[in-house]
Amino acid sequence: MEDKLHQFFDENDFDIFEPHSGHLDRFKRKLEQPKKNNKPTIFWMSIAASVVLVLGFYLGSYQQKSVYDLADVSPKMAEAQSFFVSTINQELKEIEQYRNIETESIIEDSLDEIEDLEDRYKTLITELTKNVNKRQIIQKMITNYQQRLEVLERLLLQLELQKNPAKLELKDDEII
């Protein structure tokens, strides 16, 4: 055991020299300096963090209360909204299959019309949260969904006719 200890000290080069002149004086001065107190900054930082946290919770809960959609009115309206949204999404997926250079302008025009209807729907949502006459606004919201579906169905018909003009058959003034 003693051999390993001697071997360790022999192999390693330890600093055995005395420190530079004035080292002891510098060390004493550092010990005598008043300590910087970090507690006030930590204290104020924790207060600021608490205020930000409380403000964030307040604004989050306020925003949740202010948004009022068709689905929030009743379970039947939620079901109707779900039907309209899923049908619209299905139609949009179907439209994407027809997208090419020739159909791009037709599709974009119809999608612009859909965006306008969505903007109108957002204004209806804000009116629904503010207005007392909710029945009338709910009817306008449902009509908005129906208008979007009509635009998409009209677009699908145009795309189908453009792709396959032979499909257009007139039977008793109906388009099949």
N, C-alpha and C positions, 0 to 999 in steps of 0.2 A: 504494500500500500504506500509506504513511504517513498519507494522508487518512482511510482507513478506521479506522486505529488512533486518530487524534485524534477522529474522529467517535464511535467507541465510548466513549471516555472522556468526551466531552462529553454524550452521551445518558444515560449511567448515573450515578447518584448514589452515589459511594463515600463510606464513612465515613473521613474524613481527620482527624477530631478525636482528641485524646489521650484515653486511658482515664481513668476516674474516679480520684479520689485513693485511694491505698492498693491499687491494683490489683497493683502489683509485689510488695508485701508478701504479699498473699493468694496470689499465684501461687507465691512462694517457700515459703510454709507448706505448700501442697499438695504441692509437690515433695519437701519434707523429711519429710512424714508417712510412716510405715512402710506398706508395701503390705500389703493383706489377702491372705492366702494361701488360695486356693480349692482347692488340690490335695488337702488331707485330705478335704474333703466329696466331691469327685469320686471320690477313691479309695474311700471307704466306700460311696458310691452304686454304684460299679461292682461292689464285692464283694456288696452286697445284691442287685443285679440278677442276678449270677451264681448266687447261692444260690436265688433265686426260679426262675430258669430250670432249674436242675438238679432242684429239687423238683418243678416242673411236669412235666418229662420222666419222673421216677420215678413220680409218681402216674398219669400217662397210661399208662405201660407196665403198671403194676400193675392198673389198671382193665381194660385190654384182656385181661390174663391171667385175671382173675376172672370175666369173662362167658363162659359156656359154653352154647351153644344146641344144639338138636337137629341143626342143619346141621353142627355141628362134630364130630359123632360119626363120621360116615362119608359118603361121596358118595351112597350110597343114601338115607340119612336126610335129606341136604340136598335130594335130589330129592323125597322125600316131603313135606318141609316146604314146598318151593316149590309143589308141587301143592296142598296144603291151603290155603296162603296165597292163591294165585291163585284157587282155587275160592271161598273165603270172600269175597274182594274182589269177584268176579264176582256172587255172590249178593247182596252188599250193594248193588251198583249196581242190580241188578234190583229189589230191595226199595224203593230210593229212587224208582222210577217209580210205585209204588203209594202214596206218601206223600201224604196229604191230611188234612183235619180228622177224618174218620170213622176213618181207620186209624192216626192218630197214637198213640193209647194202646196199641194192639196192638204197633205197631212199637217203641215205647219200652220196653215190658215185655220184649220179646224181646232188644232191645239191652242192657238191664240184665243179663239172663241171660248174654249173650255177654261182657259186661264181667266178671261174676263168674268165668266160665270163664277169661278172660284173666288175672285175678288169680291163680287157681289155677295157671295155666301158669307165671306168673312165680315162684311158690314152687317149682314143679317144676324150674325152671331153676337156682335156688339150691341145691336138693337135688342136682341133677345134678353141680354143681361140687364138692360136699362128699362125696357118698355114693360108696361103693365099688360097690354093687349098681346099676349103671347100666342093666342090661337092664329091670328092673322100672320104673324111672323113665321110661325111653324108651317103654315100653309105655303108661304113664299119660299121657305127653305126646301120643302118637298118639291115644289114646282121647279126650283133651281136644279135639284137633282134630276128631275124628269127632263128638263131642257138639255142638260149635259148628255144624258142618254140619247136623246133625239139627235143631237149633233153627232155623236159617235156612230149611231146607226146610219144616219145619212152619209157619213164619211165611209163607213164600211160598204154601203151600197155603191157609192161612186167608185171605190177601189175595186170592188168585185166586177163592176161593169167595165172598168178600164182594163182589167186583167183578162176578162172573158166576155167580150161584147155579145157573143152568141147566146148567153144566158138570158138576155133580155127578150122576154116573150110577152106579147100583149094578149091577155085574155080578159075580155070584158073590162077593159080599161084598168087592169091591175098589172102591177109589175111583180113578176114572180122570180 
